[in-house]
């Protein structure tokens, strides 16, 4: 019989310890990641599931109000969440967790449940037990976004051959230039580059402030890493990567200076980044989504496909309880 209870901050160590051996946990499940947000930004309503007094799953979530109704929502301070589970989770336990979640939400006055699950590549062992249990119990797809994924299978010339011709040519040109790619701690220079790039191209600001980004790096120095393309001492391109788990690295922020576009800094950055993370044992580079509310950004999709990326689903499920 599956039991459920609301998480309290006093259980942070227990929660994080469970994640260290979980089947599908990510950086976005970790309490130190979720906890970087100001206290008044979200109303946390994370949950813990157990069976015979042994934790079998943790579920990061928040409460939010919409149109006068209370929604139990995958934690919106993270790209995705859902159930982080044990390796030995059975189909029966998966089903019981979902039915227990639904009963809990009804008993606590929620009108809707919204869950964003990690893409399947984030699982150590492929499994759709949770997806099946959600659909079987009435959840439907709110949206199915596409995220661009590159298998980290090759280095050197074999890696270049996996690129489209235009990206391969641009990367070869960049490799012959004076650009040097290295890991950097200069988040201030990078953030200035990122802010200008996002404002010029999309008229938006970065999701994180500079202080938040440096705070996250200080909490996860081995998992949140900045790689810069330098021309002399000037950073002309940068990628901030999140090692989301042992299998996948997520390119969270990609930026470059339009003044140095002819050097193709992004091309050489990803060429070096892919080789670095393959060497470290990662299986996939996740370029991030190129759809928004299921509307494709064709240019962004093509840019990522140039490096051998293909789209996999990042699914969001919804269940109305009224």
Secondary structure, DSSP 8 states (H G I E B T S, - for coil): -EEEEE--GGGHHHHHHHHTT-SS--GGG-HHHHTTS-TTT-EE--EEEEETTEEEEEE-EEEEEETTEEEEEE-TTSS-B-EEE-TT--HHHHHHHHHHHHHHHHHTT-SEEEEEB--GGG-SS---HHHHHHHHTT-EEEEEEEEEEEE----HHHHHHTS-HHHHHHHHHHHTSS-EEEEE--HHHHHHHHHHHHHHHHS---SS-HHHHHHHHHH-TTTEEEEEEEETTEEEEEEEEEE-SSSEEEEEEEEE-GGGGGG-HHHHHHHHHHHHHHHTT--EEEEEE-EETTEE-HHHHHHHHTTT-EEEEEEEEEEE--
